[in-house]
Amino acid sequence: MYTQLEQRGMPQPPVNVSTLRKMKHDGEPIACLTAYDASYASLVDAAGTDLVLVGDSLGMVIQGHDTTVPVTVSDVVYHTRNVARGLRRAFLVADMPFMSYTKPDIALDNAVRLMQEGGAMMVKLEGGDDQVQIVEHLARHDIPVCAHLGLKPQSVHKIGGFKVQGREPEKAEAMCAAAKRLQDAGADIVLLECIPNEVGKLICAALDVPVIGIGAGPEVDGQILVLYDVLDITQGRTPKFVKNYQAGCDSPLAALETYVREVKERVYPAPEHCFS
Ligand code: KIV
């Protein structure tokens, strides 16, 4: 009766929260990517990615918006359901979009939709101290949570653009304190976006739960990038932390395998992908 989650006719068992915690403990980097559909999800999974996020970045890379703000819960449910069909081993996380977690009960209803209708194994939400109560409420209902700190794209109109966060010592300390409070409230993963290397290192050392970075330097437990950036599909200016893995590779699968290998070998991120 317990075999479905552990055996899907594959050599390696599916990744779960215990796997991710053990990887942190053992110092094995966690390779993560976003995905939005079943075909790419199967490639991302075949490349050996440990964690797949159906990010609200889908608003930008799939829907063509300038920000993630227009994305709805139904959009994320739809894409999560499709990604779930393409995965065998990777752990599936779904983003809670803008304004979908304003109150504990609203957050719970939407998280349940992402898990029951979408097949997500964890939900991700953006926020610091202001989200402690929400995380506590979800954790009390056994909903695994990833807390996203640093640059919070859903707040782009409030902060006035996509900017590096936590450069000032007091802001870095506040971010670290918020990360600890979110962990104590029940967050199972902390994701850090666009912060100086030193702040990523500080927060990672302070937490027991895995810390995944995107533009947070090399000294965190894992790395995540937006799939379309890695495959050089995104046109125009990309953030400093992006690396084009399609260059020099003759297939998307080869590019994704190179990304996973470089994360595992700590080749990515290199100094040119980092903030100080
Ligand atoms: O929405 C997303 O894809 C994300 C990643 C940038 C981490 O939150």
Residues whose N, C-alpha, C, O or C-beta is under 5 A from the ligand:
A	BS01	KIV	T34 G55 D56 S57 I214
